[in-house]
Amino acid sequence: MSRTFAYTRVSTADQTTDNQIREIAAAGFTVEPHRVICETVSGSEAIAKRKGFSRLVERMECGDI
């Protein structure tokens, strides 16, 4: 069975990922809280250098969403 993950990102500590999580739910995705990866990192930072995104990719298996 596939698992659903979510990656959310903001640029500054003053921002929150709450709206992104609401939008994911509104799109019909159910993501268990322990499968939501949130991080604060500039959008100019290469995705390969984002620790949260790398952690997400490491956890995903074939068939996951």
MOPE-V956690 format. One record per residue. N is the residue number from 0. RES is the residue in three letters. SS is DSSP state (a for helix, b for strand, c for the rest). PHI is phi in degrees with one decimal (none if undefined). Layout:
BEGIN
n=N res=RES ss=SS phi=PHI
n=N res=RES ss=SS phi=PHI
END
This chain:
BEGIN
n=0 res=MET ss=c phi=none
n=1 res=SER ss=c phi=-75.0
n=2 res=ARG ss=c phi=-112.2
n=3 res=THR ss=c phi=-107.1
n=4 res=PHE ss=c phi=-116.5
n=5 res=ALA ss=b phi=-136.1
n=6 res=TYR ss=b phi=-118.6
n=7 res=THR ss=b phi=-125.0
n=8 res=ARG ss=b phi=-145.8
n=9 res=VAL ss=b phi=-126.3
n=10 res=SER ss=c phi=-90.3
n=11 res=THR ss=c phi=-133.7
n=12 res=ALA ss=c phi=-66.4
n=13 res=ASP ss=c phi=-76.1
n=14 res=GLN ss=c phi=-97.6
n=15 res=THR ss=c phi=-125.5
n=16 res=THR ss=c phi=-95.9
n=17 res=ASP ss=a phi=-53.7
n=18 res=ASN ss=a phi=-63.7
n=19 res=GLN ss=a phi=-63.1
n=20 res=ILE ss=a phi=-65.4
n=21 res=ARG ss=a phi=-63.0
n=22 res=GLU ss=a phi=-65.4
n=23 res=ILE ss=a phi=-63.4
n=24 res=ALA ss=a phi=-64.8
n=25 res=ALA ss=a phi=-63.6
n=26 res=ALA ss=c phi=-79.5
n=27 res=GLY ss=c phi=98.6
n=28 res=PHE ss=c phi=-94.5
n=29 res=THR ss=c phi=-107.5
n=30 res=VAL ss=c phi=-120.7
n=31 res=GLU ss=c phi=-65.5
n=32 res=PRO ss=a phi=-51.9
n=33 res=HIS ss=a phi=-75.4
n=34 res=ARG ss=a phi=-109.7
n=35 res=VAL ss=b phi=-102.6
n=36 res=ILE ss=b phi=-106.8
n=37 res=CYS ss=b phi=-119.1
n=38 res=GLU ss=b phi=-149.2
n=39 res=THR ss=b phi=-110.1
n=40 res=VAL ss=c phi=-158.5
n=41 res=SER ss=c phi=-60.4
n=42 res=GLY ss=c phi=-65.1
n=43 res=SER ss=c phi=-80.3
n=44 res=GLU ss=c phi=-73.2
n=45 res=ALA ss=c phi=-56.4
n=46 res=ILE ss=a phi=-59.0
n=47 res=ALA ss=a phi=-66.4
n=48 res=LYS ss=a phi=-98.4
n=49 res=ARG ss=c phi=-85.2
n=50 res=LYS ss=a phi=-62.7
n=51 res=GLY ss=a phi=-64.5
n=52 res=PHE ss=a phi=-65.8
n=53 res=SER ss=a phi=-62.2
n=54 res=ARG ss=a phi=-62.0
n=55 res=LEU ss=a phi=-61.7
n=56 res=VAL ss=a phi=-60.8
n=57 res=GLU ss=a phi=-64.3
n=58 res=ARG ss=a phi=-82.9
n=59 res=MET ss=c phi=-75.9
n=60 res=GLU ss=c phi=-124.2
n=61 res=CYS ss=c phi=-52.1
n=62 res=GLY ss=c phi=95.0
n=63 res=ASP ss=c phi=-70.9
n=64 res=ILE ss=c phi=-112.8
END
